[in-house]
Amino acid sequence: MLGKHKQPQASPAAEKRKRVRRRWTIRGVLSCFIVVTLVRSAFMHRFENVFVCVLALILFGIPVLLEKQLAIDIPPLMEGIIYCFIYAAEILGEINSFYTIIPGWDTMLHTINGFLVAAVGFSLVDLFNRSERFTFRLSPMFLAVVAFCFSMTVGVLWEFFEFGMDQWFGTDMQKDFLVTSVNSVLLNPSGLNTVVHEPIETLIVNGQDWMQFPGGYIDIGLIDTMKDLQVNFIGAVAFSVIGFFYVKTRGKGKLAASLIPVVLDEQKNQPEEKNNQPEEKNSPEAEQKENGDRPTEQNNEKGETNQ
């Protein structure tokens, strides 16, 4: 009987070309859509949308720049999610008004954002943790906590940015929610710290009945901010748990491995360091030094005769 022939495995160079081709396909297709949107916005004289398109194209170049500057390899799944997230947030959300047309679009993106930012924070610390240049080793729980705190910090800073844009430039990044009742101690005529629950039945603003349209009192972004932070919390906790078990089992988690970058310098330098160690020991300079330090039998004999 003939033995089974093993299928030849692809070389690392071929595998790398395949991965590069896959990520450039996703990036190229989305970039074409952005350019089409940019040209259309320019013809319609919507220059704010042109700025958003240019910003999206600049953001598309950040993953490649980080790979070159930090000498890391971002997994294709992670990079693809980043590209799709930028396109969904900037082009579909802002320009095509998906934030207002599709309910839950903003909630979905903030949840994904919390997940991705936690992955970035976890990766930054994990890269140092796996590096041989540092002597300390961090526990899986500490890495998970750092990833969670990093994600929540970025989420809070983003809400600060939205609030500043709405206050200083008159935008509406903090989307409003309708309020049909008020719960406040200010409505208590006795002045005691007792909450009064007051439903809103009539609301006249500038001669218009807001109970007919839009349907209630507008909260001016507070509910939207807290909702965004809550879903950011969910995404951050989700990846922190995944990252914890990834470090606990060191690389057995396929999902986390597809989202955590890999250091390229260490992989290249490790074989070189191993090869250099025996060469240093067997080098001519080392042999001369050892021979010079060791007293030979001939030198001992000469020393005895001279004495």
N, C-alpha and C positions, 0 to 999 in steps of 0.2 A: 504494500500500500504506500502511496505517495504521501509524504508528510505535508502538513498544511503550511503554506507560505504566508509569512507575516506581511501585512501591507506596509510598505515603506512609509515612515513618518516624515512629515513635512519638515524641512530645515527651518531653523530659527529665522533666517532671512526671508524665506518665503512666507512664513507665518506673520512676520512683521509687515511685509508688503500687503498681505491680505487684510490685516487690521487697519493699516493706514488707508487702503482703498475703501474699506467699509465706512470709516469715520469721515473721509472726505466726501463720500456720496451723500451722507446725511447733511453734512455742513453745506455742500454745494447746492443741493436741492432747496434747502431752506433759504440760502443766500439768494438764489434766483427769485424766489417768492418775495423776499424783502426788496430786491432791486425793482421788481415790477410794481410793488406798492409805493416805493419811493418815486418812481417816474409818474405814476398816476397822481400822487399827492402834489407833485410839482406842477403838473398841468392844471390841477384844480386850485392852485395857489394856497394850499394848506401846508405852510412851511413848518408849522409845529410838528406835523406828521413826518415831514422830511427829516427833521432833527431826530425824531424817535427812530426812524429807519437807519440813519447814520450811527446812532448810538447802539442799535442792535448789531450792526455789522462790526463795530469796534469790540463789543462784548464777545462776538464769535471768535475773535482772535486771542482772547485771554487764555483759554486752555492750552493752545499751542505755545504761547509765550511762557506760561508757567512750566511747561515740560522742558523747554530749553534752558530757562534760567535756574530751575531747581534740580535739573537732571533727574526727572521722575517720569514714569510712564503711567498716564491716566488710563484706566480700563475703558474699552470702547462703550460699554453700557453706561458708565458714569458720564462720559463725554457726550453721548447721544442724549441722555436725559437733560444735561445742561443746555444743549442747543435747542431742544424742544421746549424747555422751560422758558428760555429767553424769547423764543418766537411766540409762545402762547401768551406770555405776559405783555410784551411790548407791541407786537403786531396785532394779534387777535384781540387781546384785552383792551389796549389803549386805542388803537386806530380803528379796529372793526367793532368796537363797543361791546365785546363779549361780556365785560364786567356788568353791564346793565341789561343786556339782552338775555343772557343765559344765567338763570339763578344758580348760585353755588360755584360759579367760575372762580371768583376771588377766593372763596374758602378752599377750593381744591388746590389752587396755586400756593396759597400760604401754607397748606399742609405739606405739599411737596417741598416748599422752600425750607421749612423746619427740618425735614428729613435730609435734604441735600447739605444744608449748612452744618448740621450735626456731623454728616459724613466728612465734610471738609475739616472741621475742627478735630475730629477724631484722627483723621489722616495726618494732620500736622504734628500732633503729639506722638502718634504711633511711629512716624518716620524717625523721630529722635529716639524713641524707645528701642527701635530695632537697630539703630546705628551703633557700630563698634567704637565710634569716637567718644561716646559717653559711657560712663561707668555705672550710672544709676539705671534701675529698671523699675518701671511704674506698674502697679497692679492693674488688672482688668477693670476693677471697680473705679479706680481713679481716672482711667482713660474714659470710661463711660460718663462719669460726672463732668469731666472737662468738656467732652463733646456736647453734652446737654447744656451746660452753662454758656458755651460758645454760641450755640444756636439761639438760645433765648436772648443773649446780649445783642446779636445781630438783628433779631426780630424787633427788639425794643428800639434800637437805633434807626431801623427803617420806619417805625411808627413816628419817631421824632422827625424824620425827614418829611414824611407825608404831612404832619401837622405844620411844619415850617413852610412847606410849599403852599398849603391852603391859606395860611395866615398872611404870608408875605407876597404871594403872587396871585392870589385869588383863584387857585385851582380847587378841584374837588376830589383829591386823591383819597381822603377818608370818606368813603361813601356813607350817605345818611340812611337812617332807619326811621320808620314812623312809630310814634308813641301814642297810644290811645288811652293811657291812664298815667297818673302821677302819684308817686309815693314819697311824701316829704313831710318833715316835721315843721317846715316853714308855714304849712297850711293850717297848723294847729293854733286857733285863736288864743288859747291859754298860755302859749309860749313854752309848754312842757315838751320834754324830749319823747313825744309819742307820735308815731307815724300816722299820718292821715292818708287814706287811699281815696283818691279823687279821680273818677273816670272823666275823660274829655268828651263831652257831647257836642259842644259848639266851639268853633275856633274861627274868628274873623281876623284876617290879616290884610291890611290895605283894601278893605271893602270886599274881599273875597272870602268865601266860606271854604276853609281848608279841610273840613270834614267831607266835603264833596270831592275835592281834589286838592292835594294828593291823598287825603284820607286820614289825616291826623297831624300831630305835632312832630316836627323834624328834630332829631336829637343832635344834629351837627357832628356826627362822626364818632361819638364816644362808644356806642355799641359796636360799631364796625372795628374800632381799635381793639377792644377787649376780645371780640370774636376772633380776630386775626391772631392775637397772642395765644388764645386757647388752642386753635388748630396748629399753630407753630409748636406749642407745647406737646401736642400729640405726635407730630412728626419727629420732634427731637427725642422724645422718649422711645419711639419705635426704633430709631437707628441706634440709640445708646444701648438698648437691649441686644440688638443684633451685634454691635461692636463688642459688647462685653463677652458674649459667647464665642465670638471670633478670636479674641485674644486668649480666652480661656482654653480653647482647643487649638490655638495657633494655626490658623489657615484652613481649617476644615470647613468653615462656612462658605459655601459657594456664593451666596448673595452678597455678603460683606466683601469677599475677595474681588467681586466684580465692581465694587464701588470704591475700594481703597487703593490709592496709587502705590506704585512699587519704585523703590530707589534704584536707579540704574548704575550709579557710581560704585555702590557697594558690590554689585554683582560683577562689575568689571575688575574691581581692585582686589577682590578676594583671591582669585587664582594667581594674580601677579604677586601678591604678598607671599603666598605659599611657595611660589617658585623662587622668589628672591631669597628666602631664608636659607635654603641649602647652598645657594650660590655664594652667599656671604661667608658661610663657614668654610667652603672649599676654595675660596679665592686665594690667589698667590700671596696677596698682602697678609691675609690671615695666617697662611702657613709660615711666612717669614717671621711674623710676630711671635707665633707659637714656638718656632725653632729658636728664635733669639732669646726667648724667655726661659726655655728649657736648657739646662746644662747638659751638654753631650759628654760621652765617655772620653772623647779625645781631649776636650777642654779640661776635664778632670785630671787626666793623666799629665797634661802640660803643667797644670797648676801644682801637682804634687812634685814633679821634677824640679820646678823653679824653687819650691820651698826648700 
